[in-house]
Structures are given as C-alpha cells and as structure tokens.
C-alpha cells in the first residue's frame, strides 16, 4: 500500500489544528470549500464540495469519520475524491494527529 506522510509545525494549539479540518469557516477560507457536511462523531459523514454551479457540483470529497477527538485527532476512512476531469481517487484514508510541541 502506498502512503504519504507529512509533518508540519504549526504554532497553534492542537485543537485549533484539528478545527482547520472540521470547521466550515476554516475549510472555506483555507481550501475554498463551498459546502460541507461534517458529522463530528465516529461513523459520521465527512463531505466537502467545490465548484457548485447550475449544472451541479464539480468536485466532491467524502468519507466516514473513523475516529475524532477534538483536541488531537481526526481519522477519515473510505475517503473518495470525485473530479469530472480525472478518475475517481480512493478509497483512501486521511489521518490528522495534532500534538503539542515539547509537551506544551
């Protein structure tokens, strides 16, 4: 199985980092998400939509929340990305773990 792992230092509390992926306002400002349906619980839906027009939705990313801890962790399973110009990507996993640097 192929995987990509990225580690980034963000000078913010772990709960804020997780909110970047779960709060519609952050998603709209950061990724230009136009609509979102996020059920913040195990088994909940995680769906993001871009490119909304009278013809429909151009880009959709959706999965199931496998684990969610607001202060440190978001794990999305069965994540699929739909784009009319490319083949369907997925299913895949997105795992975000936010830990304080140096225990702070």
Secondary structure, DSSP 8 states (H G I E B T S, - for coil): ----------SS-HHHHHHHHH-HHHHHHHH---EEEE--STT-EEEEEEEEETTEEEEEEEEEEEEEETTTEEEEEEEEEEETTS--EEEEEEEEE---GGG-
